[in-house]
Amino acid sequence: MFARILEFVPKMEKREEFIRVVKNEVLPILKKQNGFLEILPFVPEIKTEKVLTVSLWNDKKDFTRYEKEWLPKVEDMIRPYLATPMVIHNHYTLETTLCEHFEKTLVA
């Protein structure tokens, strides 16, 4: 299983609109991608700190295809709601032997 981590600071005055765009426009794109499993958003308690999102993928080829075909479009969709550019941390392998319950939940 592979993961991609994004970090950014959203514009706080556009937070609700940002969440709506991600839920109604970005998430449906992700769900249509082969190999996409889940997106995990981590929102800090301090509003000026970075949001982290982790997207989980079955394998690297599906992840790479999404990155080439859709990521630039998704970036364009959310850019108006960001106070900082997105920083992308790519190609992490999720060591599933250490998180058995999580993996079982995802495949159920």
Long-range contacts (C-beta under 8 A, 24 or more apart in sequence): 1-37, 1-56, 1-57, 1-58, 1-59, 1-93, 1-94, 1-96, 1-103, 2-56, 2-57, 2-58, 2-59, 2-60, 2-63, 2-91, 2-92, 2-93, 2-94, 3-54, 3-55, 3-56, 3-57, 3-92, 3-93, 3-94, 4-54, 4-55, 4-57, 4-63, 4-67, 4-88, 4-89, 4-90, 4-91, 4-92, 5-52, 5-53, 5-54, 5-88, 5-89, 5-92, 6-52, 6-53, 6-55, 6-86, 6-87, 6-88, 6-89, 7-50, 7-51, 7-52, 7-53, 7-86, 7-87, 7-89, 8-50, 8-51, 8-82, 8-83, 8-84, 8-85, 8-86, 8-87, 9-48, 9-49, 9-50, 9-51, 9-82, 9-83, 9-84, 10-51, 10-81, 10-82, 10-83, 11-81, 11-82, 11-83, 12-47, 12-48, 12-83, 14-80, 14-81, 15-81, 17-81, 18-78, 18-81, 21-77, 21-78, 21-81, 22-78, 25-77, 26-74, 26-77, 26-78, 29-70, 29-73, 29-74, 30-55, 30-66, 33-62, 33-65, 33-66, 33-70, 34-58, 34-62, 34-65, 35-59, 35-61, 35-62, 35-63, 35-66, 36-62, 36-66, 37-106, 38-106, 50-84, 56-94, 56-106, 60-91, 63-91
